[in-house]
Amino acid sequence: MLYIIILVVLLIITIYRRKRKRVLTQVILTDAQKKLLANEVDFYDQLSDADKVYFEDKVEQFLDDVNIEGVGLQVSDLDRLMVASSAVIPIFGFKDWRYRNVTNVLLYPDTFDKDYQYEAADGRNIMGMVGSGYMNGQMILSRSALVKGFSKSSGKENTAIHEFVHLLDKADGATDGVPEDFLPYTYVKPWVHMMHQEIHKIEMGHSDIDPYATTNEAEFFAVVAEYFFEKPDQFKIKHPELYDTLSRIFAQDPAKG
């Protein structure tokens, strides 16, 4: 009897694993898509061959989990890959971590207003947003901002990475600039103190961090994360303490050397 029970348990585990494997591999990147990644996503292009395979696997997993659809536009392969890369870059250092707080990404042609309208003449100044209330689980991104974030002239800005960092921040239940799921408790108070110190420097004009970071702690975290991933060498030189803390939070050290 015990032998039969063990066989049944093993059979259930095998079926579950096979089913899970099928779910995780519904999206398989083609050679053409990998070439797009190499051409358009510097973060991916600079990885070792082994890490590229890992990045590709996480992109495939994200595209399995999250639906990307266009509003007023046709979504291209490159659009999907840029959205997925924006999601993967902040979590690249986290083994087996997946976004549980987003199911859909809506891609708009350009900026939109607070009512999610992109055709109005006035008030169209939003490039990305994580939905709340009846829009919970949704993310809206401007395609023009998405493309700009991966262009060579993007500077320290990447709107899509910014929005996915908000989702990481929100994973502990509060979008407050303190990602408690990824920051040991002993580092929380020093991180909050560091945020307020840098916000004061920005307000006084003594920092090169985008002034939008002074909006609140959540925006500060997302803005400095953009800088951390887009210009890591520069960020490490100009903001070594912030760099070290973000390295701990994201389990990554993207600066060269």
BAFI-3210 file (N, C-alpha, C; in Angstrom, 3 decimals, decimal comma, padded with zeros to 6 digits):
// residues 257
n [1|2|3|4|5|6|7|8|9|10|11|12|13|14|15|16|17|18|19|20|21|22|23|24|25|26|27|28|29|30|31|32|33|34|35|36|37|38|39|40|41|42|43|44|45|46|47|48|49|50|51|52|53|54|55|56|57|58|59|60|61|62|63|64|65|66|67|68|69|70|71|72|73|74|75|76|77|78|79|80|81|82|83|84|85|86|87|88|89|90|91|92|93|94|95|96|97|98|99|100|101|102|103|104|105|106|107|108|109|110|111|112|113|114|115|116|117|118|119|120|121|122|123|124|125|126|127|128|129|130|131|132|133|134|135|136|137|138|139|140|141|142|143|144|145|146|147|148|149|150|151|152|153|154|155|156|157|158|159|160|161|162|163|164|165|166|167|168|169|170|171|172|173|174|175|176|177|178|179|180|181|182|183|184|185|186|187|188|189|190|191|192|193|194|195|196|197|198|199|200|201|202|203|204|205|206|207|208|209|210|211|212|213|214|215|216|217|218|219|220|221|222|223|224|225|226|227|228|229|230|231|232|233|234|235|236|237|238|239|240|241|242|243|244|245|246|247|248|249|250|251|252|253|254|255|256|257]
n.u [000,831|001,893|003,863|002,339|001,167|003,459|004,204|002,017|002,279|004,769|004,056|002,195|003,886|005,629|003,859|003,052|005,501|006,054|003,872|004,311|006,707|005,895|004,242|006,092|007,571|006,104|006,570|009,187|012,200|013,251|016,064|016,181|014,851|016,574|018,712|017,619|017,466|020,214|020,981|019,434|019,240|021,367|022,125|021,679|023,376|025,894|026,307|027,721|027,953|026,652|025,080|023,484|021,825|020,421|019,135|017,518|015,862|014,448|013,144|011,484|009,917|008,637|007,122|005,451|003,948|002,786|000,519|000,889|-000,444|-001,502|-002,794|-004,379|-002,333|-000,209|001,361|004,765|007,379|009,751|008,756|007,583|009,858|011,365|009,696|009,636|012,373|012,746|011,382|012,858|015,499|015,652|015,183|017,096|019,068|017,692|016,944|014,511|012,429|009,312|007,009|004,186|002,275|001,344|-000,533|-001,131|000,254|-000,321|000,234|000,628|000,506|001,821|002,447|000,040|-003,015|-004,272|-006,645|-006,214|-006,234|-005,030|-005,347|-006,215|-005,681|-004,583|-002,856|-001,507|000,911|001,959|004,130|004,318|002,659|001,671|-001,137|-003,948|-006,650|-009,509|-007,855|-005,881|-003,132|-002,557|-000,353|000,534|002,198|003,958|004,714|006,561|008,130|009,114|010,716|012,547|013,832|015,550|017,233|020,347|020,642|019,350|020,227|020,026|017,582|014,850|011,821|010,211|011,699|011,628|008,866|008,594|010,247|008,711|006,786|008,313|008,855|006,284|005,785|005,906|003,580|003,324|003,859|006,397|009,005|010,683|011,838|011,078|011,094|013,467|015,483|017,455|016,294|017,925|019,032|017,074|016,398|018,862|018,700|016,352|017,149|019,271|017,887|016,367|018,397|019,583|017,428|017,153|019,571|019,082|016,953|018,281|019,832|022,213|022,766|022,920|020,797|017,605|015,177|012,564|012,675|012,276|009,617|008,359|009,195|008,846|009,016|011,591|013,113|012,517|013,495|016,271|016,936|016,625|018,812|020,896|020,824|020,998|023,222|025,496|028,307|028,843|026,993|028,007|030,415|029,577|027,664|028,416|027,527|024,762|024,850|026,031|024,017|021,843|022,968|022,934|020,166|019,189|020,762|022,886|025,738|026,275|028,204|031,227|034,361]
n.v [-001,208|001,259|001,509|001,940|004,386|006,018|005,811|007,080|009,680|010,392|010,310|012,397|014,577|014,440|014,962|017,532|018,913|018,607|019,908|022,483|023,040|023,134|025,367|027,367|027,450|028,280|030,525|030,841|032,256|033,291|033,046|035,438|037,173|037,133|038,390|040,932|041,660|041,793|043,900|046,068|046,211|047,180|046,265|043,486|042,841|043,189|041,108|037,949|034,889|032,803|034,221|035,589|033,571|033,027|035,500|035,506|033,356|034,437|036,525|035,067|033,788|035,998|036,915|034,761|035,038|037,596|039,606|041,559|044,268|046,410|049,727|051,485|050,942|048,588|045,952|045,204|042,671|043,747|045,684|044,033|042,689|044,808|045,717|043,395|043,157|045,465|044,721|042,515|043,410|044,836|042,636|040,806|039,828|038,224|035,035|032,925|034,749|036,281|038,547|039,137|040,987|042,148|041,736|042,571|044,612|047,649|049,179|052,365|054,735|057,188|059,778|060,129|061,140|061,714|060,377|058,260|058,833|059,310|060,910|063,454|067,017|068,497|068,050|065,676|064,228|062,023|059,294|056,712|054,342|052,629|050,796|051,322|050,593|049,957|049,483|047,895|045,698|046,285|047,826|050,816|051,983|054,388|053,998|055,551|056,559|054,166|053,237|055,356|055,013|052,900|053,859|055,172|057,711|058,051|058,825|059,119|058,012|055,740|054,932|052,595|050,756|052,257|052,063|049,320|049,035|050,350|048,347|046,357|047,674|047,781|045,173|044,381|045,283|048,009|050,975|052,711|053,449|051,921|048,947|046,373|043,620|043,098|044,284|044,014|044,247|045,746|047,606|049,327|051,786|053,304|053,517|055,028|057,382|058,081|058,526|060,843|062,661|062,888|063,822|066,344|067,473|067,494|069,286|071,571|071,995|070,622|068,163|065,740|064,151|063,507|065,994|065,109|063,079|064,140|064,131|062,162|059,450|057,003|057,712|058,693|056,348|054,892|056,649|056,871|054,247|053,982|055,549|054,065|051,684|052,610|054,362|053,165|053,325|056,075|056,741|055,312|056,641|059,284|058,936|057,058|055,820|055,552|053,934|051,567|050,723|050,306|048,287|046,263|046,019|045,266|043,108|043,227|044,378|046,521|048,318|048,772|047,041]
n.w [000,000|000,863|-001,062|-003,361|-002,761|-002,720|-005,405|-006,609|-005,581|-006,692|-009,364|-009,517|-008,901|-011,097|-013,231|-012,529|-012,733|-015,450|-016,533|-015,528|-016,788|-019,434|-019,333|-018,753|-021,039|-023,210|-024,725|-026,840|-027,592|-030,801|-033,075|-034,484|-032,750|-030,570|-031,748|-032,064|-029,358|-028,767|-030,402|-029,543|-026,748|-024,466|-021,932|-022,063|-024,218|-023,165|-021,463|-020,337|-022,279|-020,932|-019,088|-020,863|-021,831|-019,497|-019,143|-021,442|-020,799|-018,632|-019,908|-021,629|-019,701|-018,510|-020,697|-020,956|-018,643|-018,613|-020,376|-023,259|-024,820|-027,505|-027,609|-029,860|-031,556|-033,308|-031,751|-031,862|-032,332|-031,335|-029,580|-027,598|-026,679|-025,635|-023,571|-021,974|-021,395|-019,886|-017,638|-016,777|-016,299|-013,703|-012,012|-012,520|-010,844|-009,084|-008,334|-009,681|-009,206|-009,813|-011,388|-009,594|-009,407|-011,701|-014,637|-017,158|-019,704|-021,109|-024,117|-025,217|-027,959|-027,456|-024,999|-022,277|-020,513|-017,123|-017,169|-018,734|-021,433|-024,726|-026,880|-026,411|-026,477|-024,385|-021,227|-021,631|-020,377|-019,181|-019,112|-018,258|-016,129|-013,199|-012,622|-010,367|-008,036|-009,965|-012,049|-011,131|-011,317|-013,883|-016,229|-017,817|-020,627|-022,530|-025,871|-027,284|-025,205|-024,224|-026,368|-026,498|-024,050|-024,522|-026,408|-027,687|-026,846|-024,481|-021,995|-018,523|-018,200|-018,205|-018,802|-018,700|-017,113|-014,777|-014,091|-013,641|-011,453|-009,578|-009,260|-008,034|-005,652|-004,687|-004,043|-001,359|-000,393|-000,074|-001,863|-001,348|-001,591|-000,102|-000,481|001,091|000,785|-000,415|000,933|003,712|007,086|008,842|007,201|006,453|007,873|007,515|004,710|004,295|005,550|003,868|001,466|002,130|002,647|000,089|-001,399|-000,291|-001,191|-003,945|-004,071|-003,304|-005,459|-005,691|-006,786|-009,439|-009,945|-011,329|-010,751|-010,425|-008,669|-006,181|-005,669|-004,038|-001,751|-003,101|-005,807|-005,788|-005,353|-007,718|-009,692|-009,091|-009,497|-012,261|-013,109|-011,955|-013,480|-016,109|-016,360|-014,898|-014,272|-014,097|-012,098|-009,924|-009,435|-008,839|-006,854|-004,632|-002,178|-002,506|-004,747|-003,701|-001,936|-003,686|-005,194|-003,331|-002,922|-005,494|-005,995|-007,795|-009,660|-011,754|-012,757|-014,599|-014,177]
ca.u [000,000|002,800|004,529|001,376|001,043|004,674|004,117|001,019|002,883|005,788|003,365|001,641|005,016|006,111|002,861|003,126|006,723|005,910|002,900|004,975|007,706|005,186|003,772|007,220|008,227|005,170|007,252|010,590|012,783|013,899|017,376|015,940|014,504|017,811|019,505|017,013|017,924|021,626|021,112|018,656|019,288|022,783|022,283|021,782|024,515|027,139|026,358|028,442|027,076|025,812|024,091|022,522|020,851|019,588|018,299|016,518|014,895|013,591|012,284|010,459|009,031|007,809|006,156|004,454|003,132|002,170|-000,007|001,232|-001,335|-001,450|-003,996|-004,143|-001,124|000,085|002,556|005,770|008,296|010,684|008,016|007,462|011,178|011,784|008,901|010,117|013,721|012,567|010,945|013,897|016,721|015,698|015,106|018,086|019,825|016,819|016,656|013,131|011,455|008,408|006,057|002,855|001,350|000,958|-000,997|-001,231|000,915|-000,984|001,182|000,004|001,422|002,607|002,043|-001,400|-003,389|-004,660|-007,825|-005,711|-006,530|-003,812|-005,693|-006,539|-004,626|-003,977|-002,709|-000,850|002,307|002,316|004,835|004,134|001,867|001,213|-002,545|-004,478|-008,112|-010,027|-006,755|-004,870|-002,601|-002,285|000,656|000,397|003,464|004,043|005,700|007,636|009,025|009,753|011,775|013,571|014,579|016,578|018,041|021,688|020,571|018,381|020,810|019,810|016,144|014,213|010,480|009,691|012,393|011,060|007,565|008,761|010,811|007,544|006,164|009,166|008,606|004,922|005,689|005,704|002,267|003,315|004,760|006,883|010,438|011,430|011,522|011,427|011,321|014,807|016,417|017,453|015,683|018,937|019,400|015,910|016,547|019,914|018,228|015,404|017,954|020,020|016,926|016,018|019,594|019,774|016,305|017,510|020,617|018,441|016,179|019,231|020,566|023,555|022,767|022,564|019,641|016,414|014,353|011,313|012,914|011,855|008,149|008,149|010,202|008,637|009,570|013,044|013,648|012,403|014,369|017,684|017,105|016,865|020,193|021,727|020,894|021,312|024,568|026,043|029,656|028,702|026,256|028,898|031,392|028,946|026,808|028,894|026,712|023,514|025,173|026,235|022,729|021,063|023,595|022,418|018,727|018,948|021,701|023,628|026,812|026,385|029,331|032,358|035,609]
ca.v [000,000|002,403|001,589|002,519|005,804|006,681|005,882|008,101|010,980|010,648|010,564|013,754|015,514|014,416|015,654|018,956|019,479|018,679|020,964|023,757|023,270|023,547|026,731|028,292|027,475|028,592|031,510|030,519|033,294|032,869|033,667|036,824|037,946|037,280|039,413|042,210|041,950|042,182|045,184|047,146|046,221|047,172|045,432|042,102|042,698|043,204|039,928|036,767|033,979|032,080|035,149|035,887|032,478|033,250|036,664|035,042|032,524|035,308|037,221|034,094|033,601|037,192|036,937|033,739|035,458|038,917|039,933|042,904|044,611|047,783|050,557|052,430|050,567|047,164|045,632|044,471|041,824|044,603|046,257|043,008|042,416|045,948|045,686|042,276|043,486|046,456|043,971|041,571|044,081|045,031|041,379|039,880|039,230|037,437|033,716|032,420|035,770|036,641|039,605|038,622|042,120|042,707|040,717|043,166|045,881|048,324|050,044|053,494|055,314|058,303|060,150|060,102|061,962|060,980|059,564|057,240|059,247|059,717|061,721|064,826|067,999|068,994|067,129|064,431|064,317|060,792|058,353|055,367|054,330|051,365|051,009|051,031|050,517|049,037|049,225|047,124|044,603|046,796|048,862|051,530|052,563|055,086|053,342|056,494|056,586|052,844|053,233|056,324|054,457|051,972|054,515|055,550|059,074|058,054|059,414|058,375|057,759|054,598|054,958|051,254|050,265|053,043|051,521|047,975|049,221|050,609|047,060|045,719|048,421|047,448|043,741|044,177|045,816|049,478|051,654|053,772|053,668|051,012|047,578|045,548|042,232|042,974|045,058|043,542|045,206|046,636|048,636|050,149|053,155|054,017|053,805|056,143|058,571|058,401|059,102|062,203|063,478|063,160|064,661|067,707|067,934|067,774|070,521|072,676|072,094|070,070|066,771|065,577|063,264|064,182|066,598|064,359|062,198|064,809|064,026|061,372|058,393|055,989|058,227|058,761|054,997|054,534|057,522|056,505|052,924|054,248|056,035|052,917|050,722|053,248|054,931|052,649|053,820|057,472|056,747|054,816|057,685|060,465|058,585|055,735|055,201|055,131|052,806|050,370|050,271|049,755|047,006|045,297|045,824|044,559|041,976|043,422|045,380|046,724|049,168|048,015|047,075]
ca.w [000,000|000,933|-002,362|-004,295|-002,397|-003,179|-006,865|-006,949|-005,278|-007,706|-010,628|-009,416|-008,994|-012,491|-014,055|-012,181|-013,297|-016,903|-016,824|-015,236|-017,816|-020,637|-019,126|-018,777|-022,342|-024,279|-025,559|-027,066|-028,428|-032,032|-033,299|-034,903|-031,554|-029,788|-032,439|-031,683|-028,000|-028,820|-031,090|-028,937|-025,280|-024,074|-020,737|-022,548|-025,115|-022,394|-020,605|-020,807|-023,019|-019,966|-018,541|-021,929|-021,827|-018,318|-019,459|-022,416|-020,078|-017,830|-020,868|-022,035|-018,557|-018,380|-021,799|-020,621|-017,510|-018,759|-021,697|-023,738|-025,924|-027,956|-027,663|-030,945|-032,296|-033,437|-030,967|-032,634|-031,578|-030,611|-028,451|-026,548|-026,121|-024,821|-022,336|-021,159|-020,912|-018,812|-016,456|-016,357|-015,830|-012,239|-011,246|-013,071|-009,745|-008,213|-008,879|-009,592|-008,802|-010,903|-011,062|-009,255|-009,267|-013,008|-015,581|-018,482|-020,028|-022,219|-024,799|-025,908|-028,955|-026,922|-023,647|-022,023|-019,361|-015,909|-017,484|-019,663|-022,808|-025,427|-028,042|-025,979|-026,776|-023,147|-020,099|-022,006|-019,941|-018,469|-019,980|-017,740|-014,900|-012,628|-012,298|-009,028|-008,065|-010,989|-012,980|-010,420|-012,129|-015,224|-016,407|-019,084|-021,056|-023,810|-026,739|-027,607|-024,043|-024,182|-027,379|-026,083|-022,929|-025,008|-027,429|-027,232|-026,299|-023,368|-020,790|-017,272|-018,101|-018,846|-018,192|-018,430|-015,925|-013,681|-013,689|-013,069|-010,108|-008,725|-008,944|-007,022|-004,420|-004,260|-003,730|000,083|-000,045|-000,033|-002,799|-000,455|-001,764|000,773|-000,947|002,248|000,375|-000,986|001,748|005,106|008,014|009,427|006,220|006,118|008,403|006,782|003,347|004,380|005,851|002,654|000,523|002,526|002,450|-001,337|-001,824|000,110|-002,118|-005,235|-003,896|-003,192|-006,717|-005,503|-007,245|-010,848|-010,036|-011,861|-009,697|-010,215|-007,522|-004,937|-005,541|-002,812|-001,617|-004,137|-007,059|-005,614|-005,560|-009,131|-010,487|-008,913|-010,110|-013,686|-013,198|-011,585|-014,582|-017,388|-016,313|-013,630|-013,979|-013,665|-010,830|-008,872|-009,141|-008,249|-005,703|-004,213|-001,123|-003,141|-005,623|-002,883|-001,409|-004,792|-005,525|-002,355|-003,169|-006,756|-006,085|-009,032|-009,653|-013,202|-013,154|-015,150|-013,427]
c.u [000,873|003,488|003,622|001,237|002,251|004,646|003,155|001,594|003,918|005,157|002,800|002,744|005,518|005,166|002,930|004,349|006,629|004,961|003,540|005,990|007,051|004,733|004,914|007,865|007,239|005,778|008,724|011,160|013,469|015,269|017,212|015,613|015,731|018,722|018,961|017,459|019,361|021,802|020,504|018,782|020,743|023,040|022,498|023,068|025,831|027,295|027,254|027,450|026,124|024,721|023,067|021,437|019,885|018,633|017,187|015,437|013,937|012,667|011,152|009,434|008,094|006,732|005,112|003,442|002,279|001,750|000,363|000,344|-001,261|-002,799|-003,734|-002,874|-001,013|001,384|003,508|006,582|009,241|010,010|007,966|008,807|011,669|011,000|009,430|011,507|013,659|012,155|012,073|015,108|016,723|015,709|016,142|018,869|019,004|016,482|015,186|012,119|010,634|007,467|004,677|001,817|001,093|000,563|-001,027|-000,394|000,223|-000,004|000,428|001,003|002,352|002,138|000,524|-001,709|-003,860|-005,898|-007,503|-006,036|-005,242|-004,099|-006,010|-005,360|-003,883|-003,820|-002,034|000,625|002,775|002,945|004,663|003,387|001,560|-000,202|-002,889|-005,999|-008,574|-008,959|-005,622|-004,428|-002,276|-001,122|000,413|001,735|003,288|005,102|006,862|008,635|009,786|010,940|012,910|014,444|015,689|017,433|019,381|021,688|019,655|018,922|020,583|018,371|015,725|012,860|009,986|010,373|011,839|009,764|007,685|009,420|009,697|006,867|006,993|008,933|007,262|004,777|005,463|004,382|002,177|004,320|005,291|008,374|011,311|011,055|011,911|011,658|012,757|015,876|016,353|016,991|016,692|019,347|018,256|016,088|017,674|019,485|017,268|016,160|018,709|019,111|016,654|017,208|019,752|018,643|016,597|018,578|020,016|017,686|017,083|020,048|021,968|023,642|022,377|021,404|018,417|015,552|013,018|011,442|012,469|010,344|007,756|009,187|010,073|009,236|011,089|013,665|013,624|013,350|015,835|017,955|017,345|018,334|021,161|021,904|021,330|022,737|025,278|027,426|029,620|028,034|027,174|029,909|030,751|028,149|027,193|028,038|025,378|023,757|025,301|024,905|021,865|021,648|023,096|020,943|018,485|019,860|022,470|024,688|027,122|027,545|030,495|033,557|035,447]
c.v [001,268|002,622|002,267|004,022|006,593|006,846|006,983|009,498|011,350|010,984|011,988|014,787|015,603|015,175|017,151|019,618|019,626|019,799|022,320|024,091|023,750|024,997|027,726|028,396|027,675|029,600|031,117|031,563|032,690|033,525|035,134|037,707|038,149|038,340|040,806|042,616|042,471|043,574|046,346|047,258|046,073|046,262|043,977|041,902|042,599|041,994|038,845|035,851|033,243|032,981|035,567|034,820|032,648|034,419|036,250|034,215|033,381|036,148|036,306|033,899|034,788|037,219|035,834|034,263|036,695|039,160|041,368|043,215|046,099|048,456|051,626|052,147|049,044|046,877|044,779|043,548|042,676|045,267|045,265|042,753|043,564|046,002|044,590|042,553|044,494|045,783|043,112|042,270|044,298|043,727|040,358|039,167|038,347|036,107|033,370|033,450|036,178|037,741|038,993|039,735|042,842|041,556|041,237|044,436|046,442|049,316|051,090|054,078|056,370|058,598|060,182|060,923|061,085|060,116|058,494|057,561|059,723|060,586|063,174|065,756|068,433|067,868|065,819|064,492|063,076|059,802|056,909|055,416|052,889|051,592|050,673|051,002|049,530|048,718|048,428|045,928|045,017|047,788|049,505|052,176|053,280|054,388|054,280|056,587|055,273|052,807|054,169|055,769|053,518|052,574|054,929|056,927|059,180|058,713|058,528|057,905|056,486|054,414|053,571|050,627|050,957|052,416|050,117|048,037|049,578|049,294|046,274|046,352|048,001|045,998|043,464|044,771|047,325|050,037|052,895|054,040|052,785|049,578|046,537|044,082|042,012|043,700|044,557|044,650|046,211|047,771|049,599|051,591|053,917|054,388|054,999|057,443|059,039|059,052|060,561|063,157|063,876|064,018|066,125|068,288|068,303|069,101|071,752|072,870|071,538|068,608|066,723|064,610|064,076|064,724|065,884|063,420|062,823|064,720|063,300|060,242|057,333|056,440|058,358|057,405|054,624|055,352|057,115|055,107|053,057|054,621|054,873|051,949|051,351|053,789|054,467|053,182|055,246|057,556|056,316|055,874|058,846|060,168|057,205|055,055|054,720|053,913|051,514|049,827|049,678|048,431|045,907|044,983|044,952|043,340|042,015|044,503|045,712|047,606|048,301|048,117|046,910]
c.w [000,000|-000,405|-003,389|-004,033|-002,900|-004,697|-007,309|-006,728|-006,331|-009,050|-010,643|-009,569|-010,427|-013,403|-013,815|-012,822|-014,803|-017,301|-016,625|-016,321|-019,104|-020,518|-019,282|-020,162|-023,489|-025,250|-025,646|-028,021|-029,653|-032,140|-033,696|-033,702|-030,657|-030,421|-032,129|-030,279|-028,018|-029,418|-030,298|-027,418|-024,819|-022,878|-021,144|-023,346|-024,357|-021,472|-021,198|-021,539|-022,077|-019,402|-019,598|-021,985|-020,651|-018,544|-020,418|-021,728|-019,263|-018,724|-021,313|-020,922|-018,388|-019,470|-021,663|-019,607|-017,779|-020,201|-022,063|-024,928|-026,254|-027,914|-028,712|-031,722|-032,361|-032,701|-031,797|-031,728|-030,736|-029,411|-027,288|-025,871|-025,249|-023,519|-021,417|-020,595|-019,769|-017,516|-015,891|-015,753|-014,312|-011,439|-011,705|-011,969|-008,824|-008,882|-008,631|-009,107|-010,008|-010,437|-010,829|-009,243|-010,586|-013,933|-017,013|-018,569|-021,260|-022,826|-025,603|-026,919|-028,364|-025,503|-023,526|-020,784|-018,206|-016,106|-018,523|-021,123|-023,480|-026,646|-027,676|-026,230|-025,520|-022,118|-020,422|-021,632|-019,191|-019,452|-019,537|-016,424|-014,492|-012,135|-010,853|-009,121|-009,112|-012,050|-012,312|-011,271|-013,550|-015,163|-017,766|-019,403|-022,386|-024,663|-027,073|-026,453|-023,913|-025,136|-026,981|-024,967|-023,353|-026,120|-026,837|-026,566|-025,077|-022,112|-019,582|-017,138|-018,841|-018,160|-017,820|-017,215|-014,686|-013,171|-013,106|-011,692|-009,126|-008,327|-007,930|-005,660|-003,813|-003,786|-002,246|000,562|-000,029|-001,029|-002,085|-000,574|-000,902|000,387|000,099|001,896|-000,094|-000,175|003,187|006,054|008,568|008,475|005,914|006,592|007,705|005,365|003,353|004,645|004,605|001,605|000,858|002,372|000,988|-001,888|-001,475|-000,829|-003,475|-005,159|-003,830|-004,472|-006,655|-005,926|-008,710|-011,043|-010,455|-010,711|-009,461|-009,013|-006,209|-004,719|-004,264|-002,809|-002,710|-005,467|-006,967|-005,929|-007,039|-010,005|-010,332|-009,479|-011,617|-013,902|-012,968|-012,748|-015,904|-017,449|-015,041|-013,276|-013,437|-012,299|-009,668|-008,464|-008,375|-006,981|-005,160|-003,144|-001,676|-004,016|-004,816|-002,354|-002,513|-005,267|-004,594|-002,635|-004,401|-006,947|-007,408|-008,842|-011,116|-013,664|-013,619|-014,201|-011,937]
res [m|l|y|i|i|i|l|v|v|l|l|i|i|t|i|y|r|r|k|r|k|r|v|l|t|q|v|i|l|t|d|a|q|k|k|l|l|a|n|e|v|d|f|y|d|q|l|s|d|a|d|k|v|y|f|e|d|k|v|e|q|f|l|d|d|v|n|i|e|g|v|g|l|q|v|s|d|l|d|r|l|m|v|a|s|s|a|v|i|p|i|f|g|f|k|d|w|r|y|r|n|v|t|n|v|l|l|y|p|d|t|f|d|k|d|y|q|y|e|a|a|d|g|r|n|i|m|g|m|v|g|s|g|y|m|n|g|q|m|i|l|s|r|s|a|l|v|k|g|f|s|k|s|s|g|k|e|n|t|a|i|h|e|f|v|h|l|l|d|k|a|d|g|a|t|d|g|v|p|e|d|f|l|p|y|t|y|v|k|p|w|v|h|m|m|h|q|e|i|h|k|i|e|m|g|h|s|d|i|d|p|y|a|t|t|n|e|a|e|f|f|a|v|v|a|e|y|f|f|e|k|p|d|q|f|k|i|k|h|p|e|l|y|d|t|l|s|r|i|f|a|q|d|p|a|k|g]
***
